[in-house]
Amino acid sequence: MNHGLLLIDKHAGCTSHDVVQQGRRLLRQRKVGHCGTLDPAATGLLVLTAGNATRLTRFLIRAPKVYSGTIRFGIETDTYDGAGQVVAEQPVEGLTQERIEAAMAGFVGEIDQFAPSYSAKKVKGQKLYELARRGEEVPRESKLVTIYELVATGPLVGDEIPFRLGCSSGTYARTLAHDLGQTLGCGGHLSSLRRLKVGSFTIEQATSIAELEARSQQEEFLDAEDATAFLGDSWIPFDQIPLPFGEIVTDTQQQQRIQQGQTILARDLEGEEGDWVKVVGRRGRFIAVGSIIERIGGRNVGVIQPKVVFK
């Protein structure tokens, strides 16, 4: 049961690393990681990888994300959220629902975005927040991200408005809140954030650390080969992990070649040269992730080179 994904509903006040540490203890598995950081003040879906699943992080971390939250206008902070120090205040008179919604629409699509100075992003091995805390100059490097959706989900009440955000991996909701405030001319910051979805995984599937703590005390949990009976939808067994690319099923001979690091010829193959593919054995075992290194003519036939092999 130690290989798979665990969907956690993170509570406010802890870091993503804290949740990983707790996952290691409760799952009794040293190899635990996560697929996308949540800030300490944020809540919601954190996807933990356990055992062999940690080798899939680079594929899973690219999944698009969906958030809900609130933005407070008129106050800017150095961290772009409510945890930071106030650096500027401006009146919000004249701010309307219509102006906010129009400004939000202007962020939808591909945009260049700068990471907040107080963030865990690394530049030349240094985390930006470490530089900021020491009072050193923080490098400014932009990144192209995609905003699929940014809409108000309720009315403007006082100086706050609720929103829903759908975005590509690596997008900073804090930066969006800050930039939206700049666009409206009154400043603003992210006052709350909750992650609702990561790829195909939803917050409704997740369990809390407290619930996991209670279930892990059961003797049957310790001996179980499959944690699904105890964790339900919050546990994704290794063989059932969905990946954002095609899948092929191999026969016995092909499986032996894959596990020896050798190429195979696959039929009914979707994708182009360079694309990834999930390789599954006939009994449904997830045995490798491979790359399409050659397509044969105009047919759905190609050569697969294994890149990540699970013994």
SVG drawing of the C-alpha trace seen along z (x, -y; Angstrom):
<svg xmlns="http://www.w3.org/2000/svg" viewBox="-23 -57 46 70">
<polyline fill="none" stroke="black" stroke-width="0.4" points="0.0,0.0 3.0,-2.2 3.1,-3.1 0.5,-5.6 -1.0,-9.0 -2.6,-10.4 -4.9,-13.4 -4.7,-15.7 -6.9,-18.6 -4.2,-20.8 -5.2,-23.1 -4.0,-26.7 -0.9,-27.3 1.4,-24.5 3.8,-24.2 3.6,-21.7 6.8,-20.2 5.1,-19.8 2.4,-17.7 5.0,-15.6 6.7,-14.9 3.4,-13.9 2.7,-11.7 6.0,-9.9 5.2,-9.1 1.6,-8.0 2.1,-6.0 5.4,-4.5 7.1,-5.4 10.3,-7.4 9.8,-8.2 7.0,-10.8 6.9,-14.1 4.2,-16.4 3.1,-17.7 2.9,-21.5 3.4,-23.7 0.6,-25.4 1.6,-28.5 1.2,-28.1 -1.9,-30.3 -3.6,-28.5 -5.8,-25.4 -7.0,-22.7 -5.8,-19.9 -2.2,-18.8 -1.3,-15.7 1.3,-13.5 3.4,-10.9 4.5,-7.8 7.0,-5.1 7.4,-4.5 4.9,-7.3 7.6,-9.9 9.3,-9.1 6.1,-10.4 6.3,-13.9 7.7,-15.6 4.6,-14.4 2.0,-15.1 3.2,-18.5 2.4,-20.0 -1.4,-19.4 -3.5,-22.6 -5.0,-23.8 -8.3,-25.3 -8.6,-27.6 -11.2,-29.7 -10.4,-32.6 -10.9,-36.2 -9.0,-39.4 -8.9,-42.5 -8.4,-45.8 -6.9,-49.0 -4.0,-47.4 -0.7,-46.1 1.6,-43.8 5.2,-42.8 4.2,-39.1 1.1,-39.9 -1.1,-38.1 -2.5,-38.7 0.6,-37.3 2.9,-40.1 3.7,-43.6 1.5,-46.4 3.5,-48.5 0.8,-50.8 -2.8,-51.8 -5.2,-53.5 -8.9,-54.4 -11.3,-52.1 -14.0,-54.6 -15.4,-54.2 -14.4,-50.5 -17.3,-48.5 -18.2,-45.0 -18.2,-45.8 -14.7,-47.3 -13.3,-44.3 -14.9,-41.8 -13.6,-43.7 -10.1,-43.8 -10.2,-40.1 -11.1,-39.2 -8.0,-41.0 -5.8,-38.4 -7.3,-35.4 -5.0,-33.8 -1.2,-33.5 0.5,-36.2 4.0,-36.9 4.1,-36.7 6.7,-37.5 7.1,-35.4 6.5,-37.2 9.7,-38.3 8.7,-36.2 8.3,-32.8 10.1,-29.5 11.1,-29.9 14.8,-29.4 17.2,-31.5 20.7,-30.1 20.0,-27.8 18.7,-30.6 15.1,-30.8 13.7,-34.2 12.2,-34.6 15.7,-33.9 17.1,-36.8 14.2,-39.1 14.5,-38.3 18.2,-39.2 17.3,-42.5 19.2,-41.6 18.1,-42.4 15.6,-39.8 16.1,-38.9 13.1,-39.6 12.5,-36.8 9.1,-36.5 7.5,-33.2 4.8,-32.6 1.7,-31.1 -1.9,-30.4 -5.0,-31.7 -8.0,-29.6 -10.5,-31.3 -10.5,-34.2 -14.0,-35.2 -15.8,-36.8 -18.0,-34.3 -19.9,-36.7 -20.5,-40.4 -18.0,-43.0 -18.6,-43.4 -16.7,-46.3 -13.2,-46.0 -13.3,-42.2 -14.5,-40.0 -14.5,-36.2 -13.1,-34.6 -12.4,-31.4 -9.1,-30.8 -8.2,-28.1 -4.6,-28.2 -1.5,-26.3 1.0,-24.9 3.4,-27.5 0.9,-30.3 1.0,-32.5 -2.5,-33.5 -0.8,-36.0 0.7,-37.8 -2.6,-37.8 -4.3,-39.5 -1.5,-42.1 -1.5,-42.8 -5.3,-43.0 -5.1,-45.7 -2.4,-47.5 -4.6,-47.4 -7.6,-48.9 -5.4,-51.6 -6.1,-50.9 -3.7,-48.0 -4.7,-44.7 -3.6,-41.4 -4.8,-37.8 -6.7,-37.5 -7.6,-33.7 -6.9,-30.8 -8.2,-27.3 -7.1,-24.7 -10.0,-22.8 -8.6,-20.7 -5.2,-19.4 -5.6,-17.8 -8.4,-15.2 -8.2,-15.1 -10.7,-17.1 -10.9,-18.4 -13.9,-16.1 -11.6,-13.1 -9.2,-14.4 -8.7,-13.5 -7.3,-15.7 -4.1,-14.9 -6.3,-14.5 -8.5,-11.9 -5.4,-10.1 -4.0,-10.1 -7.1,-8.5 -7.3,-5.8 -3.6,-5.0 -4.1,-3.8 -6.2,-0.9 -4.2,2.4 -5.7,3.4 -4.3,0.3 -0.8,1.3 -1.1,4.7 -3.1,3.7 -1.6,4.1 -4.2,1.7 -5.1,-1.4 -8.3,-2.0 -10.5,-0.3 -9.3,-2.8 -8.7,-5.9 -11.3,-5.6 -11.0,-8.0 -8.1,-9.9 -5.8,-7.0 -4.9,-6.3 -3.1,-2.9 0.1,-3.0 -1.3,-0.9 -4.4,-3.3 -2.5,-6.6 -3.8,-8.6 -1.1,-10.4 -1.7,-13.2 -0.7,-11.2 -1.5,-8.0 -1.3,-4.4 -0.3,-1.1 -0.7,2.5 2.2,4.9 2.4,8.6 4.8,10.8 7.7,10.5 7.3,6.7 7.2,6.4 10.4,8.3 12.1,6.0 10.8,2.9 12.0,4.0 15.5,4.6 15.5,1.1 15.0,2.2 12.8,0.6 9.5,2.2 7.3,1.8 3.8,0.7 0.6,0.7 -2.5,-1.5 -0.2,-4.2 -1.5,-7.7 0.9,-10.7 3.9,-12.0 7.6,-11.5 8.8,-12.8 5.5,-12.3 5.3,-10.3 3.3,-7.1 2.3,-5.0 3.3,-1.4 1.0,1.2 1.3,5.0 -1.5,7.4 -2.6,7.8 -2.9,4.0 0.4,3.5 2.0,0.1 5.5,1.0 7.1,-2.1 6.9,-5.5 8.3,-5.6 8.9,-8.0 7.9,-7.6 11.2,-7.8 10.0,-6.9 6.7,-6.6 6.5,-4.0 5.0,-5.4 1.4,-6.7 0.2,-3.9 -0.4,-4.0 2.8,-2.1 5.9,-3.4 9.0,-2.6 8.8,-3.1 12.0,-3.7 11.5,-3.1 12.6,-6.1 11.3,-5.4 11.0,-1.6 9.4,-0.1 10.8,3.3"/>
</svg>
